[in-house]
Every structure is written in structure tokens, then in C-alpha cells.
Amino acid sequence: MKNVTDLGGMDGMKKIFLDENIRNVKLVRKLQKLDYKILFKPKGMSDYDLEDWIVTRDDVIMVTRDVEFDLKFVENKSFLIDTSEPVDGCVILIDAFMSQFKEEML
């Protein structure tokens, strides 16, 4: 299986996997400024392989705009964001969702 692309961030924190349907440069930069570790799907990796990979990783949370993809995961493993939400709103929502995992680390 191909490796998921990893863009740094704080060690020990949950990593954010940004689905292709939500990813953009502005969002990635804003999340990195908040010290989140961002992961991406490599080209050629099937959605089935990606699902298997996400399920086996306790340290990864997926963020998506795809309702069907989100429904494949248990609560707190995936975070669904409305397609009409602007980037700044996405950052606020993702940070709020991820705050539950920051508290687990304390």
C-alpha cells in the first residue's frame, strides 16, 4: 500500500486526514498554523484501501464533505463538513471538533 502524505505538526496529537473534496491550500495552511498534523491520500490509493488504513489508525481523524464516506466510520473517527461552509468556517469547526482529543492528551 502506498504511504499517506504527511505534512508535519505536533507529535502525540491526533492527525487530520483531509479528504480530496475538502482540501485546499488555504485550509491546510490555517490548520498547520494551529499545529495540526495534516495527512493526504496519495495518488493511486483506492478508497477501499484508504478506509482500511483510517480504521486501523487510532491517531487519525478524517475530515470530509462526502456524506456516504463519512457514514462508513464510527463517531469521532470522521468529521463531516457542509459543502457550503467557507474555509474560515471549516477551520473553526475542525478546531472545535479536534478540541475533544486535545483534552484526552491532558
N, C-alpha and C positions, 0 to 999 in steps of 0.2 A: 504494500500500500504506500502511496506517496505521502510524504510528510505535509502536515498543515503548516502554512507560513505563519511565523511567529514574529510579532513586531514589538518585542520588549515590554517593559513595565515592571511593576513591583513583584518581587518574589513572594510566594506564600499566598498571594491574593488569587481569587478566582479569576480565570481568564475569560475574555469575551470573544466568542466566535461570531463575527458579523456575516450573516448570510448575504449572498450576492445581491439580493433585492433591496437591501438597505444600505449597503456600503457605499461611501463616497469619501473623498479626501478631507473635506471639511469636518465630517463626523469623526473620522479616525483621528485627526489632529486634536480635536476638542477632547476626545476621550483619553488620548495619550497625555494631554495636559493635566488630566485628573489622575494620572498614574495608573491607568488601566492597561493591562497587557492584552493586545488585540491579536486575534488569530483569523486567518483566511483559508478558504478552501483552495487547494491547488488545482490548476487546470488538469482535466482528465480524471479527477476523482469522481466517482459516481455518487449520487445522492444516497444510495444504499450503503456504500462504504462510509460515507460521512455520518449517517445515522448510527451505524455500529460504533464508529470512533467516538462520537459525542456521548453515547450511552455508557461507554466504558471509562470515561474520564470524569472523575468527581470534581476536578478543578476547572471545568469548562461549562460556561453558560452560553447558550445560543440566543442571539437577537435576530428576529426575522419580521418580515411583513407578510409572510405566507401562512395563512390560517391552517391549511391542510398539513403543512410541515410542522407547525407548532403543536398541533394536536397529537402528533406521534410521540411526544415526550411528556414525562411526568411533570407535575407542578414544580416550579423553581429550577427546572433544567432548561427551559426555554422561555423567552420573553417576547410576546407579540406586540408590535407597534403598528398603529393605524397607518395606512398608506398616505393619508393626508397630513400627517404630522411633519412639521418643518424640522430641519436639523437641530436648531436650538432646543426645540421641544423634545426631540429624541434624546439629546444629551441629558436634560433634566430628568426624563422618565427612566433612562437607563441607570443614571446615578442613583436615583431613588430606589430602584429595584435592587441594584447591587449593594446598597447600604445594609441590607439584611445579612449579607455574607461578611461584611466588614465587622459587624457585631459578633459573629461567630468566632472570629480570629482573636478577639479580646479575651 
